[in-house]
Amino acid sequence: MTSLYKNTYEDFLRDQVRKHSHALTITLKNDCSSELLLNRRIRLEATIRHLLHRIARMCYRNRQKRYGLCIGCVTVIETGHYLDRLHAHLALACPVGMKEDQFQATVLLAVKRCHSLGTQGALKRITDDAGWASYMAKDGSEAYSPQCSQRAKP
């Protein structure tokens, strides 16, 4: 990947990650490396979309369905060096008016209740959004998942 292209992609992610409060890393529970990589990625993307819907439902209650509210999310899916460790990095935006510790507890509960996610999950506060965007950009633009990335609708 050329340096100019990498910098452009990193700038794109930095712009997307701005104002996001939490970083989440997740894996699938039954991730078999002998299964086709595309099938594994499709399953992970479907699980992430389900997780995001569940988090929004827990944050907004009935307003989520009535007004179509959702939390902001930027997602990249990495395969690992040998295509054997499929995992996703997410940048999540805390909803306006919700305390960050309450949002963190909500996300952890949603991850715990999602049975298809593995136990190797980590949720941390984003202190440097440019640093997190740079970390997310390390596998290139092929890792970006537009199906699992969304702008917040408060």
N, C-alpha and C positions, 0 to 999 in steps of 0.2 A: 504494500500500500504506500503510495507516495506521501511525502510529508505534507504537501498542500491539502490533499484529500483527507488525510488523517486530522489535520487541524480544523478543516471545515466540518467534519463529522463531530469532532470534539466540541466545537463551538455550538453546533446544533443541539447536542445533548446538554451542554451547559445551559443553553437557553431554556430547554425543556425542563431541566431539573430545578431551575431557580424557583424559590419559594416552596419547595417540597421539604418536609420536615423529618421524614423517617426513611431509613434504608432497610429493605427486607431482602434476605437471600433465602430461597426455598429450593427443594428438590422433590422429585416424585418418590412415592413409597416403593412401588414395584417397577423400578427402572432397570430393565434388562438390557445390557449392552449388545446382546445378539439381535435384538429387535431393530428394525430399520430406524435410522436416525430421524427421518421425516415423520414417521408414525409417533415416535417418542416426543418430538417437538409439538406435534398437533395435540397429543394428550396433555402435555404440560400447558400449552396455551389455553385449552379448554378449562383446565383446572384453575388457571390464573383468572380467567374471566369469571368463573363461578366464585372464586375467592373475593374478587373485587365487588361483585354483586352482593355477596354476603356481608362484607365490611360496610358497604353503603347502606344496606338494609339495617344493620345494627346501629349505625351512626344517625341515620335520618328517620328511622321507623317508617310510619305510613307516608310521610312526605316523599320518601325515595320513589315509591311507585307512582304517586299522584302527580308529582312535578318532574319526575325523571332526574332526580338529583344523583350525583355520583362524586366520588373523591378523585382527585387528580393522581395520575399514575404514569410513570415512564418505565418501560420494561425492556430489558435485554436478556436474551437466552444464550448462555454459553455452553459449549460442548466439552470443554476440557482439552488437554493436549492430545489425547489419544482417542477422542470421540467417545469416551467411556463414562463421563461424569456430567450429564446434562443437568444444568441448574439455571435458575433465573435470579437476576438482580432487579429489584424494583425500587423506585423512589416514590414514596407516597406523600400526599399532601394532607395535613391535618385540616378538617373542615373548620370554617370560620365559626367562632363562638364555642368551639369545643376545646377543653383543656388537653394539652399534649399528653399528660400521663393517662388521662381517660382514653384518648385515642390509641395510645400504645397498648393499653389493656384490652381494648376492643379488637385490635389487629391480632394480638396474641391469642385471644379467645377464638377468633374466626379461623386462624391457622390451626389451632388445636382441634377444632370441630370438623375441619376438612380432612376426611379420612384418606384421600388419595395423596396427600402430601407426606413426605418423609419427615423424620425427626431432626434432620440437619437443617434447621431453620434458625435464622438470626435476625433480630430486629434491633436497630441502633438509631440513635438520633443523628441526623446529618448536621455536622458542625461546619463543614467546608463543602458547599455544593459544587464548586469547580473541581475539587479533588475527587468527589464521588462520581461526577460526570466523566472525569478522566479515567477513573477505574472502570467504569461501565463501557468506555469506548475502546478498551484494549483489544477486543476481538474483532473490531471492525464493524462496518455498517450491516453486515449479514446477520449480526446478533440482534439488531433492533427488531422489536416486535410491535408493529403498528396495531395489530389486532388486540393487544393487551395494554396499549397506551391510550390514555384519555385525559382530556382537560377536565378540571373540576367544574361542576355545575352546582354552585351553592344556592 
